[in-house]
Amino acid sequence: MLLIKISLLMIPLNGRGLEIERYDVGEVVRDDRGTVLLVFGRKLQQMMSVVEGELWAIKEGLKQIQRNALLVGLLALNAAIVDSFDYGDALDKTLLFFEAQRSGKLPATQRIKWRGDSGLRDGYAQGVNLVGGYYDAGDHVKFGLPMAFTVTMLSWGAVDFKKDMVGDGESDHYCWERAEDMTTPRTAYKLDPENPGSDLAGETAAALAAASLAFKPYDSAYSSLLLVHAKQIFSFANRFRGLYDESIENAKQFYTSSGYSDELLWAATWLYRATNDEYYLKYVVDNCVSLGGTGWAVKQFSWDNKYAGVQILLTKVLLDGAGGKYTSTLQQYQAKADYFTCACLQKNDGYNVPMTPGGLLYLQEWNNMQYPASAAFLLAVYSDYLSKAKNVVKCPDAQLHPQHLLNFAKSQADYILGKNPKSLSYLVGYGKNYPAHVHHRGASITSISLLQSSVGCVEGFETWYKRAEPNPNVIYGALVGGPNANDEFSDDRSNYEQTEPTLTGTAPLVGLFSRLHSLPGNSAGPYNHGSPKPSTPYHKPQGSLPKYTPASNPKPAVPVKFLHSITNNWAVGKETYYRHKVIMKNISKKPITELKLYFESLTGSLWGLSPTQEKNIFELPAWLKLLEPGSECTFVYIQGGSQAKISVQSYH
């Protein structure tokens, strides 16, 4: 199985391996000769999980926008759009998909109950902890490039619409088994100066920079940390240039990179937005020709081609009046952004993006749906930028106002949700009619909680892959590959081109559905009444609101003290949710190691501690193995009702 979760396992020149588990995402490490090395990868799931959690908060805030003290209401456009689709429910389903794709130890709040812990030794053979992250599609591979793009898209949605709301690929694809049963190799790969990957490193830098903006209102310290690492990784990507799939050849047959120039511009653009440092704006201007930023006029935006995203983000700089001495070059970027827009809306003098008869953008046979999803997100973003600047797009065939872009983005979303010739929702679990034979290993085999015997590679193919019955598990929020060029679709598990979902397909929908949910006149309507519901709610009700006091230690001998406070709260229906901040201080006179904490009644997500293989037991994060006398460790969790009860299980 191919584990390309970007991780630089560096070997110093003297031949001794670094203790990589000591280091964090993008941290600078020097060997004994002073050579700068980079390490990144461990916190990718933590980062993505938090972004996902914040997007959940955005979505829930939209439901009760007038009573939400944390998330302010959306700025609606003047033109009302009334439809019968419940974009809030669709948004909820997309977040469930990411839970179904989780790798590693699952949190107590996991709502997809047919999943279990998996990949718990990823990276151990290489001496690095790569447990966690997200499986890419219907397989059990953690590909770095599409995963990083997924994080960037989730972060972009959180930033712009916040008011709205590891293994060997070849062996893995020869097996059909649950993630919990994996027996195939979990090989990890590295990037370093001798084996560069500017595309993968560049996208990771962009993801960290975008995530730093998403976290900034909620956790400024972590936001700053992400930004530091984004700068370091961009420097690595720019200095040591090369294609990642030439360094990691096993990735080539699955996610072949067309080049790294767009990722370098993409990373620099996000770094400029996150830092306002002119160095990065000058970079995209100085390299506009050599890296193709003002040369490429494109008709797609995807995990492999970020030019349209770069061009629209830099157009925002121009529309905001911040172009300054770079205005003339930024206008060239704007011309290419407008080309993409005109091509999507079929107003480009014949040089348009192909469309199906039913009105869906169509670019390729395999997993086409990711392209209209990402294009719709990008057009919704550009619509807001244009609207704020009171600007328009002048196409060869028409003049487009911001509302035209938003209407088109909505048309793609509506096609996905069922307004198509098949009257079929291509978002699994939404509505009453959706694909039932999704090309997804975990969804197609009975849950390990019900079928506890192991399912091997051959048995998986013979017994489960080839069966005619629908999948036993519904993978909510999965955006399947979608119909062909004639709007035809075959709901067949072996038809992976049309029935396999991916992270990169669903990720843009989070921001898109958030934006559409805010439209005036939007209501759930009768469309999805009776649609399947997740097996459990986000949070279990905890009864009446208690008084919050510092948690007491379970026994006098415990050498730490907990200071429990609430830093924010918001209402969702009749339930109130709280952001709990806990400061844990070493009150003894000795250093503490191997500290394990037990959480009772924890129903929400927790950040700042590392989960263990024992249920409800957490330990100090990897970067903090030792708690010195008088020092503190801070962690945060979100849940409704009573606070969690925290006790020390063991320590040394």
ZAKOLLUM-430701 format. One record per residue (C-alpha): residue number from 1; x, y negated, z negated. Coordinates in steps of 0.5 Angstrom, whole numbers, plus 500, padded with zeros to 3 digits. Each point is the difference from the previous one (the first is absolute). Layout:
[site NUM [X Y Z]],
...
END
This chain:
[site 1 [500 500 500]],
[site 2 [503 493 502]],
[site 3 [500 495 494]],
[site 4 [502 494 503]],
[site 5 [498 495 494]],
[site 6 [506 495 501]],
[site 7 [505 502 495]],
[site 8 [507 498 500]],
[site 9 [504 506 497]],
[site 10 [507 497 500]],
[site 11 [507 503 499]],
[site 12 [505 496 498]],
[site 13 [507 500 504]],
[site 14 [503 504 494]],
[site 15 [495 506 501]],
[site 16 [496 499 494]],
[site 17 [493 500 500]],
[site 18 [496 494 497]],
[site 19 [495 501 495]],
[site 20 [495 498 504]],
[site 21 [494 501 495]],
[site 22 [503 494 496]],
[site 23 [498 495 506]],
[site 24 [494 496 502]],
[site 25 [497 499 507]],
[site 26 [505 496 504]],
[site 27 [505 499 495]],
[site 28 [507 498 501]],
[site 29 [505 505 498]],
[site 30 [508 500 501]],
[site 31 [504 506 501]],
[site 32 [507 500 497]],
[site 33 [503 496 506]],
[site 34 [495 494 499]],
[site 35 [496 503 506]],
[site 36 [493 497 500]],
[site 37 [495 506 500]],
[site 38 [492 500 500]],
[site 39 [495 504 497]],
[site 40 [493 500 501]],
[site 41 [494 505 500]],
[site 42 [498 502 492]],
[site 43 [495 494 499]],
[site 44 [496 501 507]],
[site 45 [494 503 497]],
[site 46 [500 496 494]],
[site 47 [500 494 504]],
[site 48 [495 503 505]],
[site 49 [495 502 494]],
[site 50 [500 493 497]],
[site 51 [499 497 507]],
[site 52 [494 505 501]],
[site 53 [498 499 493]],
[site 54 [500 492 501]],
[site 55 [496 501 506]],
[site 56 [495 504 496]],
[site 57 [499 494 496]],
[site 58 [499 496 506]],
[site 59 [495 504 502]],
[site 60 [496 501 494]],
[site 61 [500 493 499]],
[site 62 [497 499 506]],
[site 63 [494 504 498]],
[site 64 [499 495 494]],
[site 65 [503 494 502]],
[site 66 [496 495 496]],
[site 67 [502 503 494]],
[site 68 [507 502 501]],
[site 69 [505 496 496]],
[site 70 [506 503 503]],
[site 71 [499 500 508]],
[site 72 [497 493 503]],
[site 73 [495 501 505]],
[site 74 [501 500 508]],
[site 75 [500 494 504]],
[site 76 [495 502 505]],
[site 77 [499 497 507]],
[site 78 [495 496 503]],
[site 79 [497 505 505]],
[site 80 [496 505 496]],
[site 81 [501 507 502]],
[site 82 [494 505 498]],
[site 83 [501 508 501]],
[site 84 [498 506 497]],
[site 85 [507 503 498]],
[site 86 [502 500 493]],
[site 87 [507 498 500]],
[site 88 [501 500 493]],
[site 89 [498 507 500]],
[site 90 [505 501 506]],
[site 91 [506 497 496]],
[site 92 [498 504 494]],
[site 93 [501 507 505]],
[site 94 [507 497 502]],
[site 95 [503 500 494]],
[site 96 [498 507 498]],
[site 97 [504 502 506]],
[site 98 [506 498 497]],
[site 99 [498 504 494]],
[site 100 [499 506 504]],
[site 101 [507 499 503]],
[site 102 [504 499 493]],
[site 103 [506 504 499]],
[site 104 [503 502 494]],
[site 105 [497 500 493]],
[site 106 [493 497 500]],
[site 107 [497 495 495]],
[site 108 [495 502 496]],
[site 109 [495 495 503]],
[site 110 [501 504 507]],
[site 111 [493 500 503]],
[site 112 [501 505 505]],
[site 113 [500 506 496]],
[site 114 [501 505 505]],
[site 115 [507 498 500]],
[site 116 [506 502 495]],
[site 117 [507 498 499]],
[site 118 [505 502 505]],
[site 119 [507 499 503]],
[site 120 [503 499 493]],
[site 121 [507 502 501]],
[site 122 [500 495 507]],
[site 123 [508 498 500]],
[site 124 [502 504 494]],
[site 125 [505 504 505]],
[site 126 [503 494 502]],
[site 127 [501 497 493]],
[site 128 [494 495 501]],
[site 129 [493 499 497]],
[site 130 [496 499 506]],
[site 131 [493 503 497]],
[site 132 [494 496 502]],
[site 133 [498 496 506]],
[site 134 [495 502 505]],
[site 135 [499 505 505]],
[site 136 [500 497 507]],
[site 137 [494 503 503]],
[site 138 [497 507 500]],
[site 139 [507 503 499]],
[site 140 [505 500 493]],
[site 141 [505 495 503]],
[site 142 [502 494 497]],
[site 143 [503 496 506]],
[site 144 [503 493 498]],
[site 145 [498 496 506]],
[site 146 [493 501 500]],
[site 147 [499 500 493]],
[site 148 [504 493 499]],
[site 149 [495 497 505]],
[site 150 [495 503 496]],
[site 151 [502 496 494]],
[site 152 [501 494 504]],
[site 153 [493 500 503]],
[site 154 [497 501 493]],
[site 155 [504 494 497]],
[site 156 [498 496 506]],
[site 157 [493 501 499]],
[site 158 [501 499 493]],
[site 159 [503 493 501]],
[site 160 [496 497 505]],
[site 161 [493 503 498]],
[site 162 [502 500 492]],
[site 163 [494 495 500]],
[site 164 [496 505 503]],
[site 165 [500 504 496]],
[site 166 [543 547 508]],
[site 167 [502 508 505]],
[site 168 [502 503 507]],
[site 169 [495 498 505]],
[site 170 [501 506 504]],
[site 171 [499 505 495]],
[site 172 [494 496 497]],
[site 173 [496 500 507]],
[site 174 [501 508 500]],
[site 175 [496 500 494]],
[site 176 [493 499 498]],
[site 177 [500 500 492]],
[site 178 [497 496 495]],
[site 179 [506 495 497]],
[site 180 [499 503 493]],
[site 181 [502 507 504]],
[site 182 [506 497 504]],
[site 183 [506 505 501]],
[site 184 [503 497 506]],
[site 185 [507 496 499]],
[site 186 [499 493 497]],
[site 187 [507 497 503]],
[site 188 [501 493 499]],
[site 189 [504 495 504]],
[site 190 [504 494 499]],
[site 191 [502 494 504]],
[site 192 [507 496 499]],
[site 193 [505 496 504]],
[site 194 [502 506 504]],
[site 195 [493 503 501]],
[site 196 [496 493 500]],
[site 197 [493 499 502]],
[site 198 [498 493 501]],
[site 199 [493 501 502]],
[site 200 [498 504 493]],
[site 201 [504 495 496]],
[site 202 [497 494 503]],
[site 203 [493 503 499]],
[site 204 [502 501 493]],
[site 205 [503 493 499]],
[site 206 [493 498 503]],
[site 207 [496 504 495]],
[site 208 [504 498 494]],
[site 209 [499 492 502]],
[site 210 [493 501 502]],
[site 211 [498 504 493]],
[site 212 [504 494 496]],
[site 213 [495 495 503]],
[site 214 [494 505 498]],
[site 215 [503 501 493]],
[site 216 [502 493 498]],
[site 217 [493 498 497]],
[site 218 [500 506 496]],
[site 219 [507 502 498]],
[site 220 [505 494 502]],
[site 221 [506 504 497]],
[site 222 [499 506 504]],
[site 223 [499 496 506]],
[site 224 [506 497 499]],
[site 225 [504 507 500]],
[site 226 [496 502 506]],
[site 227 [503 493 504]],
[site 228 [507 501 497]],
[site 229 [500 507 503]],
[site 230 [497 498 507]],
[site 231 [505 495 501]],
[site 232 [505 506 499]],
[site 233 [497 505 504]],
[site 234 [499 495 506]],
[site 235 [508 498 499]],
[site 236 [501 508 501]],
[site 237 [496 500 506]],
[site 238 [503 494 503]],
[site 239 [507 502 499]],
[site 240 [500 507 502]],
[site 241 [496 501 506]],
[site 242 [497 506 503]],
[site 243 [493 504 501]],
[site 244 [498 505 494]],
[site 245 [498 506 504]],
[site 246 [507 500 503]],
[site 247 [503 501 493]],
[site 248 [494 504 498]],
[site 249 [499 504 506]],
[site 250 [494 505 497]],
[site 251 [496 493 500]],
[site 252 [500 499 508]],
[site 253 [495 505 502]],
[site 254 [495 497 495]],
[site 255 [501 493 499]],
[site 256 [505 498 506]],
[site 257 [502 492 499]],
[site 258 [500 496 506]],
[site 259 [505 495 497]],
[site 260 [502 496 494]],
[site 261 [500 493 503]],
[site 262 [493 499 498]],
[site 263 [501 503 493]],
[site 264 [506 495 499]],
[site 265 [495 494 502]],
[site 266 [494 503 496]],
[site 267 [505 500 493]],
[site 268 [503 493 501]],
[site 269 [493 497 501]],
[site 270 [497 504 494]],
[site 271 [506 497 496]],
[site 272 [499 493 503]],
[site 273 [493 500 497]],
[site 274 [501 503 494]],
[site 275 [506 496 498]],
[site 276 [499 493 505]],
[site 277 [508 501 501]],
[site 278 [502 497 506]],
[site 279 [505 505 501]],
[site 280 [495 505 503]],
[site 281 [496 495 504]],
[site 282 [507 498 503]],
[site 283 [501 508 501]],
[site 284 [493 501 504]],
[site 285 [502 494 504]],
[site 286 [507 501 502]],
[site 287 [498 507 502]],
[site 288 [494 499 503]],
[site 289 [503 502 507]],
[site 290 [505 505 498]],
[site 291 [495 504 496]],
[site 292 [494 499 505]],
[site 293 [496 496 495]],
[site 294 [498 495 505]],
[site 295 [501 504 506]],
[site 296 [495 506 499]],
[site 297 [493 499 501]],
[site 298 [497 506 497]],
[site 299 [493 503 500]],
[site 300 [501 505 494]],
[site 301 [501 499 493]],
[site 302 [503 506 496]],
[site 303 [505 504 495]],
[site 304 [504 500 506]],
[site 305 [499 493 503]],
[site 306 [500 494 496]],
[site 307 [501 494 505]],
[site 308 [492 498 500]],
[site 309 [501 499 492]],
[site 310 [506 496 501]],
[site 311 [497 496 505]],
[site 312 [494 498 496]],
[site 313 [503 499 493]],
[site 314 [505 495 503]],
[site 315 [494 497 504]],
[site 316 [497 499 493]],
[site 317 [507 496 498]],
[site 318 [498 496 506]],
[site 319 [493 499 499]],
[site 320 [502 498 492]],
[site 321 [504 494 503]],
[site 322 [506 503 497]],
[site 323 [504 501 507]],
[site 324 [504 494 499]],
[site 325 [507 501 505]],
[site 326 [498 507 502]],
[site 327 [493 498 503]],
[site 328 [502 501 507]],
[site 329 [502 507 499]],
[site 330 [494 501 495]],
[site 331 [495 498 506]],
[site 332 [504 505 504]],
[site 333 [498 505 495]],
[site 334 [493 498 500]],
[site 335 [499 501 507]],
[site 336 [501 507 499]],
[site 337 [496 500 494]],
[site 338 [494 497 505]],
[site 339 [502 505 505]],
[site 340 [499 506 496]],
[site 341 [493 497 498]],
[site 342 [498 499 507]],
[site 343 [501 507 502]],
[site 344 [496 503 494]],
[site 345 [494 495 501]],
[site 346 [501 502 508]],
[site 347 [501 493 502]],
[site 348 [507 500 503]],
[site 349 [499 500 507]],
[site 350 [500 507 501]],
[site 351 [506 502 496]],
[site 352 [495 503 494]],
[site 353 [501 505 495]],
[site 354 [496 506 503]],
[site 355 [493 502 497]],
[site 356 [495 505 500]],
[site 357 [494 500 503]],
[site 358 [497 499 493]],
[site 359 [504 494 498]],
[site 360 [506 503 496]],
[site 361 [507 498 501]],
[site 362 [504 506 503]],
[site 363 [507 501 501]],
[site 364 [502 507 499]],
[site 365 [497 507 500]],
[site 366 [504 502 493]],
[site 367 [497 496 494]],
[site 368 [497 494 504]],
[site 369 [496 498 494]],
[site 370 [506 497 497]],
[site 371 [501 495 505]],
[site 372 [493 497 500]],
[site 373 [500 500 493]],
[site 374 [507 496 499]],
[site 375 [498 495 506]],
[site 376 [493 499 496]],
[site 377 [504 498 494]],
[site 378 [505 496 504]],
[site 379 [494 496 503]],
[site 380 [496 499 494]],
[site 381 [507 497 497]],
[site 382 [501 495 506]],
[site 383 [493 498 500]],
[site 384 [501 497 493]],
[site 385 [506 497 501]],
[site 386 [497 497 506]],
[site 387 [494 498 496]],
[site 388 [504 496 495]],
[site 389 [504 496 505]],
[site 390 [493 499 504]],
[site 391 [504 503 506]],
[site 392 [498 504 506]],
[site 393 [503 505 505]],
[site 394 [500 498 507]],
[site 395 [500 506 505]],
[site 396 [500 501 507]],
[site 397 [493 502 500]],
[site 398 [497 496 494]],
[site 399 [501 496 494]],
[site 400 [500 504 494]],
[site 401 [497 497 493]],
[site 402 [502 503 494]],
[site 403 [493 503 499]],
[site 404 [501 504 507]],
[site 405 [506 503 497]],
[site 406 [496 502 494]],
[site 407 [494 503 504]],
[site 408 [505 504 504]],
[site 409 [503 503 493]],
[site 410 [494 502 498]],
[site 411 [498 503 506]],
[site 412 [506 505 499]],
[site 413 [498 501 493]],
[site 414 [493 501 502]],
[site 415 [502 505 505]],
[site 416 [504 504 495]],
[site 417 [494 500 495]],
[site 418 [495 503 505]],
[site 419 [498 495 505]],
[site 420 [502 504 506]],
[site 421 [497 505 506]],
[site 422 [501 506 495]],
[site 423 [497 496 494]],
[site 424 [505 503 496]],
[site 425 [504 497 494]],
[site 426 [508 501 501]],
[site 427 [501 498 493]],
[site 428 [499 507 497]],
[site 429 [495 500 494]],
[site 430 [497 493 502]],
[site 431 [492 501 503]],
[site 432 [497 506 501]],
[site 433 [503 503 506]],
[site 434 [508 500 500]],
[site 435 [505 505 502]],
[site 436 [500 507 496]],
[site 437 [506 504 503]],
[site 438 [505 495 499]],
[site 439 [507 502 501]],
[site 440 [503 500 493]],
[site 441 [503 505 496]],
[site 442 [498 499 494]],
[site 443 [493 498 502]],
[site 444 [499 506 504]],
[site 445 [502 505 494]],
[site 446 [496 501 494]],
[site 447 [502 496 494]],
[site 448 [506 504 496]],
[site 449 [495 499 494]],
[site 450 [495 504 503]],
[site 451 [505 505 504]],
[site 452 [506 501 495]],
[site 453 [503 505 504]],
[site 454 [506 497 505]],
[site 455 [498 499 507]],
[site 456 [506 502 504]],
[site 457 [502 497 507]],
[site 458 [497 506 504]],
[site 459 [494 501 496]],
[site 460 [499 492 501]],
[site 461 [500 500 507]],
[site 462 [496 507 501]],
[site 463 [495 499 494]],
[site 464 [499 492 500]],
[site 465 [502 497 506]],
[site 466 [497 504 505]],
[site 467 [493 501 496]],
[site 468 [494 496 503]],
[site 469 [497 498 494]],
[site 470 [500 493 498]],
[site 471 [506 498 495]],
[site 472 [498 502 493]],
[site 473 [503 493 497]],
[site 474 [498 493 503]],
[site 475 [506 496 501]],
[site 476 [496 493 499]],
[site 477 [503 494 503]],
[site 478 [504 504 505]],
[site 479 [500 496 507]],
[site 480 [501 506 505]],
[site 481 [503 499 507]],
[site 482 [494 498 503]],
[site 483 [496 501 507]],
[site 484 [504 501 507]],
[site 485 [500 494 505]],
[site 486 [492 502 502]],
[site 487 [498 500 493]],
[site 488 [500 507 500]],
[site 489 [502 504 493]],
[site 490 [500 507 498]],
[site 491 [500 502 493]],
[site 492 [505 505 500]],
[site 493 [505 502 495]],
[site 494 [505 502 505]],
[site 495 [499 493 504]],
[site 496 [505 497 496]],
[site 497 [500 494 505]],
[site 498 [493 498 498]],
[site 499 [499 503 493]],
[site 500 [507 498 496]],
[site 501 [500 494 496]],
[site 502 [506 496 498]],
[site 503 [502 495 495]],
[site 504 [501 495 505]],
[site 505 [493 501 503]],
[site 506 [497 499 493]],
[site 507 [504 494 497]],
[site 508 [498 494 505]],
[site 509 [493 502 498]],
[site 510 [501 498 493]],
[site 511 [501 493 502]],
[site 512 [495 500 505]],
[site 513 [494 503 496]],
[site 514 [502 495 495]],
[site 515 [499 494 505]],
[site 516 [494 502 503]],
[site 517 [497 502 493]],
[site 518 [500 492 499]],
[site 519 [496 498 506]],
[site 520 [494 496 498]],
[site 521 [494 505 501]],
[site 522 [504 506 500]],
[site 523 [496 505 496]],
[site 524 [500 508 499]],
[site 525 [494 501 504]],
[site 526 [497 507 501]],
[site 527 [505 503 504]],
[site 528 [504 503 495]],
[site 529 [495 502 495]],
[site 530 [501 507 498]],
[site 531 [507 500 501]],
[site 532 [505 505 496]],
[site 533 [502 497 494]],
[site 534 [507 501 497]],
[site 535 [500 505 494]],
[site 536 [501 495 495]],
[site 537 [500 493 499]],
[site 538 [506 495 500]],
[site 539 [500 500 492]],
[site 540 [495 504 495]],
[site 541 [496 495 496]],
[site 542 [503 499 493]],
[site 543 [494 498 496]],
[site 544 [499 493 497]],
[site 545 [506 495 500]],
[site 546 [504 501 494]],
[site 547 [505 495 496]],
[site 548 [507 501 502]],
[site 549 [505 500 495]],
[site 550 [508 502 501]],
[site 551 [500 508 500]],
[site 552 [503 503 494]],
[site 553 [505 505 499]],
[site 554 [498 507 499]],
[site 555 [505 501 495]],
[site 556 [505 496 496]],
[site 557 [506 503 502]],
[site 558 [499 498 508]],
[site 559 [505 495 502]],
[site 560 [496 496 505]],
[site 561 [495 495 499]],
[site 562 [494 498 505]],
[site 563 [497 493 501]],
[site 564 [494 501 504]],
[site 565 [497 494 504]],
[site 566 [495 499 505]],
[site 567 [502 495 506]],
[site 568 [494 500 504]],
[site 569 [493 503 501]],
[site 570 [495 500 505]],
[site 571 [493 503 501]],
[site 572 [497 505 505]],
[site 573 [493 501 499]],
[site 574 [498 501 493]],
[site 575 [508 502 498]],
[site 576 [505 496 498]],
[site 577 [507 502 502]],
[site 578 [507 497 497]],
[site 579 [507 500 501]],
[site 580 [504 502 494]],
[site 581 [507 498 499]],
[site 582 [504 504 495]],
[site 583 [507 498 497]],
[site 584 [503 506 497]],
[site 585 [506 498 495]],
[site 586 [506 504 497]],
[site 587 [499 498 493]],
[site 588 [505 505 497]],
[site 589 [508 499 500]],
[site 590 [502 505 505]],
[site 591 [499 501 507]],
[site 592 [494 504 503]],
[site 593 [500 505 506]],
[site 594 [496 506 502]],
[site 595 [494 496 498]],
[site 596 [493 503 502]],
[site 597 [493 497 498]],
[site 598 [494 503 500]],
[site 599 [494 496 503]],
[site 600 [493 502 497]],
[site 601 [493 497 504]],
[site 602 [505 497 506]],
[site 603 [495 500 506]],
[site 604 [503 494 504]],
[site 605 [507 499 504]],
[site 606 [506 499 496]],
[site 607 [506 497 502]],
[site 608 [507 499 497]],
[site 609 [501 507 497]],
[site 610 [502 507 504]],
[site 611 [495 505 500]],
[site 612 [502 507 497]],
[site 613 [498 507 502]],
[site 614 [496 500 494]],
[site 615 [493 497 500]],
[site 616 [499 493 497]],
[site 617 [508 500 498]],
[site 618 [504 495 503]],
[site 619 [507 498 499]],
[site 620 [505 494 501]],
[site 621 [501 498 507]],
[site 622 [506 503 504]],
[site 623 [504 493 499]],
[site 624 [499 500 493]],
[site 625 [502 506 497]],
[site 626 [502 497 493]],
[site 627 [497 495 496]],
[site 628 [505 496 496]],
[site 629 [498 498 492]],
[site 630 [496 494 501]],
[site 631 [498 500 507]],
[site 632 [494 501 504]],
[site 633 [496 504 505]],
[site 634 [494 497 503]],
[site 635 [494 504 504]],
[site 636 [494 498 503]],
[site 637 [493 504 501]],
[site 638 [493 498 502]],
[site 639 [494 504 498]],
[site 640 [493 498 497]],
[site 641 [497 501 493]],
[site 642 [505 502 495]],
[site 643 [507 499 500]],
[site 644 [504 506 500]],
[site 645 [503 503 494]],
[site 646 [508 501 500]],
[site 647 [504 504 496]],
[site 648 [507 503 500]],
[site 649 [501 507 502]],
[site 650 [507 501 500]],
[site 651 [507 496 500]],
[site 652 [507 501 498]],
END
